[in-house]
Amino acid sequence: MKLSVKVEYACRVLAQLAKNHSSPELAHIEELAEKEAVPANYLVQILSDLRNGGLITSRRGKQGGYALARSPETISLYEIVSLVDGDLLEFSSNSDGESGRRVSSIWKEVRADLEEKTRSYTLDMFLSEDSDDMYYI
């Protein structure tokens, strides 16, 4: 199992959109690319996948931009990874040989655990605890 850079970028950009979820302002590609250090031309593809997958919405034009389609608490890491990269853990279910069934059984268990764990993380958990918005008096 190897997660792509595309998943990492998608998570970072979605976290940035989550920060502004309650704002009526839409985020622009240039702003997202700069804040999350993602190449703008690659970000276009990622945003397209996220929009087609229903995680974000977009509006064209001068007042256009991007926003989350749902609240951050309802978007799981599993959903992000599955949308961008497909299955979390792919393996052949070949149970040939003396040990095949047991090996296959273990991999299915690992896959189930991984799926459960990634479903437990939601986008709101991706937000930095030391927010730039914090003020001290």
C-alpha positions as CSV (number, residue, x, y, z in Angstrom):
1,M,0.0,0.0,0.0
2,K,1.4,3.4,-1.0
3,L,-0.7,6.5,-0.9
4,S,0.0,9.0,-3.7
5,V,1.1,12.6,-3.4
6,K,-2.3,13.4,-4.9
7,V,-4.0,12.1,-1.8
8,E,-1.7,14.2,0.4
9,Y,-2.4,17.3,-1.7
10,A,-6.1,16.6,-1.6
11,C,-6.1,16.3,2.2
12,R,-4.2,19.5,2.6
13,V,-6.4,21.4,0.2
14,L,-9.6,20.0,1.8
15,A,-8.3,21.0,5.2
16,Q,-7.8,24.6,3.9
17,L,-11.3,24.6,2.6
18,A,-12.5,23.3,5.9
19,K,-11.0,26.3,7.7
20,N,-13.2,28.5,5.6
21,H,-16.3,26.3,5.7
22,S,-18.5,28.7,7.6
23,S,-17.4,31.7,5.5
24,P,-19.5,32.8,2.5
25,E,-16.2,33.5,0.6
26,L,-15.1,30.9,-2.0
27,A,-11.4,29.9,-2.3
28,H,-9.5,30.5,-5.5
29,I,-7.0,28.0,-7.0
30,E,-4.1,30.4,-6.7
31,E,-4.8,31.0,-3.0
32,L,-5.2,27.3,-2.3
33,A,-2.0,26.4,-4.2
34,E,0.0,29.0,-2.4
35,K,-1.2,28.2,1.1
36,E,-0.8,24.5,0.8
37,A,2.3,24.4,-1.4
38,V,0.5,22.5,-4.2
39,P,1.4,23.1,-7.9
40,A,-1.5,25.0,-9.4
41,N,-1.7,23.0,-12.6
42,Y,-1.9,19.8,-10.5
43,L,-4.4,21.3,-8.2
44,V,-6.8,21.8,-11.1
45,Q,-7.0,18.0,-11.6
46,I,-7.4,17.3,-7.9
47,L,-10.2,19.9,-7.5
48,S,-11.9,18.4,-10.5
49,D,-11.8,14.9,-8.9
50,L,-13.1,16.3,-5.6
51,R,-15.9,18.1,-7.3
52,N,-16.9,15.1,-9.4
53,G,-16.8,13.0,-6.2
54,G,-19.2,15.4,-4.5
55,L,-16.8,16.6,-1.8
56,I,-16.5,20.2,-3.0
57,T,-18.6,22.6,-5.0
58,S,-17.4,25.2,-7.5
59,R,-18.7,28.3,-9.1
60,R,-17.2,29.9,-12.3
61,G,-16.7,33.5,-13.0
62,K,-15.3,36.5,-11.3
63,Q,-17.0,35.7,-8.0
64,G,-16.2,32.0,-8.5
65,G,-14.1,29.6,-6.5
66,Y,-14.3,26.4,-4.4
67,A,-16.0,25.4,-1.1
68,L,-16.7,22.2,0.7
69,A,-20.0,20.6,-0.3
70,R,-20.6,19.2,3.2
71,S,-19.5,20.0,6.7
72,P,-15.9,18.9,7.6
73,E,-17.3,16.5,10.3
74,T,-19.0,14.4,7.6
75,I,-16.1,13.9,5.3
76,S,-13.9,11.0,6.3
77,L,-10.3,10.2,5.4
78,Y,-11.5,7.0,3.9
79,E,-13.8,8.9,1.5
80,I,-11.0,11.1,0.4
81,V,-8.5,8.3,-0.2
82,S,-11.1,6.1,-2.0
83,L,-12.1,9.0,-4.2
84,V,-8.6,10.1,-5.2
85,D,-6.7,6.7,-5.1
86,G,-9.2,4.0,-5.1
87,D,-9.1,1.1,-2.6
88,L,-6.9,1.6,0.4
89,L,-5.4,-1.8,0.2
90,E,-5.6,-4.1,-2.8
91,F,-4.5,-7.7,-2.7
92,S,-5.2,-10.8,-4.6
93,S,-7.6,-13.1,-2.9
94,N,-5.7,-16.1,-4.1
95,S,-6.0,-18.8,-1.5
96,D,-4.0,-21.5,-3.2
97,G,-1.4,-23.5,-1.5
98,E,-1.3,-24.7,2.1
99,S,-1.1,-21.2,3.6
100,G,-3.2,-19.3,1.0
101,R,-6.4,-19.2,3.0
102,R,-4.8,-18.0,6.2
103,V,-2.7,-15.4,4.4
104,S,-5.7,-14.1,2.6
105,S,-7.7,-14.1,5.8
106,I,-5.0,-12.0,7.5
107,W,-4.9,-9.5,4.7
108,K,-8.7,-9.1,4.8
109,E,-8.5,-8.4,8.5
110,V,-5.7,-5.8,8.0
111,R,-7.8,-4.2,5.2
112,A,-10.9,-4.0,7.5
113,D,-8.9,-2.5,10.3
114,L,-7.4,0.1,8.0
115,E,-10.7,0.9,6.5
116,E,-12.2,1.3,10.0
117,K,-9.4,3.6,11.2
118,T,-9.6,5.9,8.1
119,R,-13.3,6.1,8.5
120,S,-12.8,7.3,12.1
121,Y,-10.8,10.4,10.9
122,T,-12.9,13.3,9.6
123,L,-11.8,16.4,7.8
124,D,-12.3,18.6,10.9
125,M,-9.6,16.7,12.6
126,F,-7.1,17.8,9.9
127,L,-7.3,21.4,11.1
128,S,-4.2,22.6,12.8
129,E,-4.4,23.0,16.5
130,D,-2.2,26.1,16.4
131,S,-4.3,28.2,14.1
132,D,-3.1,31.4,12.6
133,D,-6.4,32.9,13.7
134,M,-5.6,32.5,17.4
135,Y,-5.2,35.8,19.2
136,Y,-3.6,36.5,22.6
137,I,-4.4,39.3,25.0
